[in-house]
Amino acid sequence: MTQHGVTQHGVTQHGVTQQGVTQQGVTQRRDSGQAAVEFAISLPVVVLLVLGIVQLVVVVRDQLAVELAAREAARAASVAANPEASAARAAAEATGLRPLDVTTHADADRVTVSVRYVDTTDVPLIGAFIADVTLTARVTMAREPPPAP
Protein backbone atom coordinates (compact mmCIF):
# COMPACT_ATOMS: atom_id res chain seq x y z
CA MET A 1 0.00 0.00 0.00
CA THR A 2 1.38 3.43 -0.91
CA GLN A 3 0.50 6.85 0.38
CA HIS A 4 1.71 9.90 -1.52
CA GLY A 5 4.04 7.75 -3.60
CA VAL A 6 5.93 6.12 -0.67
CA THR A 7 5.84 2.36 -0.35
CA GLN A 8 6.09 0.43 2.87
CA HIS A 9 9.83 0.03 2.30
CA GLY A 10 10.53 3.80 2.14
CA VAL A 11 11.11 3.98 -1.61
CA THR A 12 8.83 6.03 -3.83
CA GLN A 13 7.51 4.83 -7.11
CA HIS A 14 10.00 7.08 -8.90
CA GLY A 15 13.05 5.52 -7.24
CA VAL A 16 13.66 8.28 -4.66
CA THR A 17 14.21 7.21 -1.07
CA GLN A 18 12.94 9.20 1.88
CA GLN A 19 16.39 10.74 2.28
CA GLY A 20 16.29 12.13 -1.30
CA VAL A 21 19.55 10.68 -2.62
CA THR A 22 18.67 10.66 -6.30
CA GLN A 23 19.25 13.61 -8.62
CA GLN A 24 15.54 14.54 -8.59
CA GLY A 25 15.48 14.78 -4.79
CA VAL A 26 18.61 16.97 -4.68
CA THR A 27 17.11 19.35 -7.24
CA GLN A 28 13.91 19.67 -5.25
CA ARG A 29 15.82 20.41 -2.05
CA ARG A 30 17.97 23.07 -3.78
CA ASP A 31 14.87 24.87 -5.17
CA SER A 32 13.03 24.93 -1.87
CA GLY A 33 14.63 28.26 -0.76
CA GLN A 34 14.02 30.00 -4.07
CA ALA A 35 10.50 31.12 -3.17
CA ALA A 36 11.71 32.64 0.10
CA VAL A 37 14.44 34.59 -1.68
CA GLU A 38 12.02 35.85 -4.34
CA PHE A 39 9.57 36.88 -1.62
CA ALA A 40 12.30 38.74 0.29
CA ILE A 41 13.34 40.59 -2.87
CA SER A 42 9.83 41.54 -3.99
CA LEU A 43 8.33 42.42 -0.58
CA PRO A 44 9.96 45.88 -0.28
CA VAL A 45 8.79 46.79 -3.77
CA VAL A 46 5.23 45.70 -3.01
CA VAL A 47 5.23 47.59 0.30
CA LEU A 48 6.44 50.79 -1.40
CA LEU A 49 3.79 50.39 -4.08
CA VAL A 50 1.03 49.98 -1.47
CA LEU A 51 2.27 52.99 0.51
CA GLY A 52 2.36 55.04 -2.70
CA ILE A 53 -1.25 54.12 -3.40
CA VAL A 54 -2.20 55.09 0.17
CA GLN A 55 -0.53 58.51 -0.28
CA LEU A 56 -2.36 59.03 -3.57
CA VAL A 57 -5.70 58.21 -1.92
CA VAL A 58 -4.99 60.68 0.90
CA VAL A 59 -4.23 63.47 -1.60
CA VAL A 60 -7.38 62.72 -3.64
CA ARG A 61 -9.47 62.70 -0.44
CA ASP A 62 -8.07 66.09 0.57
CA GLN A 63 -8.67 67.50 -2.92
CA LEU A 64 -12.32 66.50 -2.67
CA ALA A 65 -12.51 68.19 0.74
CA VAL A 66 -11.00 71.40 -0.68
CA GLU A 67 -13.54 71.36 -3.53
CA LEU A 68 -16.37 70.90 -1.04
CA ALA A 69 -15.07 73.78 1.06
CA ALA A 70 -14.92 76.02 -2.02
CA ARG A 71 -18.51 75.17 -3.02
CA GLU A 72 -19.83 75.77 0.48
CA ALA A 73 -17.89 79.01 0.77
CA ALA A 74 -19.14 80.30 -2.59
CA ARG A 75 -22.73 79.43 -1.70
CA ALA A 76 -22.46 81.23 1.65
CA ALA A 77 -20.76 84.24 0.06
CA SER A 78 -23.35 84.50 -2.71
CA VAL A 79 -26.20 85.17 -0.26
CA ALA A 80 -24.32 87.14 2.42
CA ALA A 81 -23.98 90.86 2.96
CA ASN A 82 -20.32 90.29 3.96
CA PRO A 83 -19.07 87.70 1.44
CA GLU A 84 -15.47 87.46 2.71
CA ALA A 85 -16.36 86.59 6.31
CA SER A 86 -19.17 84.24 5.26
CA ALA A 87 -16.93 82.41 2.80
CA ALA A 88 -14.14 81.91 5.34
CA ARG A 89 -16.57 80.65 7.99
CA ALA A 90 -18.36 78.27 5.59
CA ALA A 91 -15.09 76.83 4.26
CA ALA A 92 -13.85 76.17 7.80
CA GLU A 93 -17.13 74.47 8.74
CA ALA A 94 -17.18 72.32 5.58
CA THR A 95 -13.90 70.50 6.23
CA GLY A 96 -11.46 69.69 8.98
CA LEU A 97 -8.41 70.62 6.89
CA ARG A 98 -6.33 73.39 8.43
CA PRO A 99 -5.08 75.93 7.53
CA LEU A 100 -7.26 76.85 4.58
CA ASP A 101 -6.43 79.94 2.56
CA VAL A 102 -9.78 81.37 1.41
CA THR A 103 -9.83 84.21 -1.12
CA THR A 104 -13.10 85.88 -2.09
CA HIS A 105 -13.75 88.24 -4.98
CA ALA A 106 -17.26 89.68 -5.22
CA ASP A 107 -18.72 92.08 -7.73
CA ALA A 108 -22.29 93.20 -8.43
CA ASP A 109 -23.59 89.99 -10.01
CA ARG A 110 -21.26 87.13 -8.99
CA VAL A 111 -18.84 85.94 -6.36
CA THR A 112 -15.71 83.83 -6.84
CA VAL A 113 -14.14 81.90 -3.99
CA SER A 114 -10.73 80.22 -4.15
CA VAL A 115 -9.63 77.77 -1.48
CA ARG A 116 -6.00 76.69 -1.17
CA TYR A 117 -4.54 74.00 1.10
CA VAL A 118 -1.01 72.59 1.33
CA ASP A 119 -1.28 68.84 1.83
CA THR A 120 1.72 67.33 3.60
CA THR A 121 2.87 64.00 2.24
CA ASP A 122 3.37 62.13 5.48
CA VAL A 123 2.79 58.47 4.66
CA PRO A 124 5.82 56.55 5.98
CA LEU A 125 8.66 55.97 3.49
CA ILE A 126 6.76 57.68 0.66
CA GLY A 127 6.40 61.13 2.24
CA ALA A 128 10.17 61.57 2.30
CA PHE A 129 10.37 61.21 -1.48
CA ILE A 130 7.35 63.30 -2.52
CA ALA A 131 7.11 67.04 -1.92
CA ASP A 132 4.04 68.55 -0.28
CA VAL A 133 1.10 69.02 -2.66
CA THR A 134 -0.78 72.32 -3.01
CA LEU A 135 -4.48 71.71 -3.57
CA THR A 136 -6.73 74.45 -4.95
CA ALA A 137 -10.34 74.84 -5.95
CA ARG A 138 -12.20 77.82 -7.39
CA VAL A 139 -15.97 78.22 -7.57
CA THR A 140 -18.01 81.09 -9.05
CA MET A 141 -21.69 81.60 -8.22
CA ALA A 142 -24.25 84.23 -9.03
CA ARG A 143 -24.94 86.71 -6.24
CA GLU A 144 -28.35 86.57 -4.69
CA PRO A 145 -29.87 89.28 -2.60
CA PRO A 146 -29.15 88.68 1.10
CA PRO A 147 -32.11 87.45 3.10
CA ALA A 148 -34.14 90.15 4.81
CA PRO A 149 -33.45 90.47 8.53
C-alpha positions, 0 to 999 in steps of 0.5 A: 500500500502506498501513500503519496508515492511512498511504499512500505519500504521507504522507496517512492515509485520514482526511485527516490528514497525518503532521504532524497539521494537521487538527482531529482530529490537533490534538485527539489531540495535546492529549489526549496529556498528559491520562493523565500528569496524571491519573496524577500526581494519583492516584498519591499517593492510591493510595500512601497507600491502599497504605501504610494497608493495610500498617499495618492488616496490621501491626496485625492481625499483632501482634494475633494474636501478642498472642492467641497469647502470652495462650493460651500464658501461660494454658496455662503458668500453668494447670499451674504452681505459680507461675502469674505467673512461668510466664505471663510466661515463656511469653508472652515465648517465644511472641512477639517483641513487646516489651515485653509487659505480662502480668497473671495472676490465679489462684484455686483452679479457674482462671487468667486471663492478660491480655497488653497490647502497645502497637503503634507505627504506624510505616509511613511517611506513615501512622504520623504520622497514626494514634496508637499502638494498644493491643492486648490479649488475655485468656484463662481456663483451668481450673487443673490440678494441677502435674506431680509433680517 
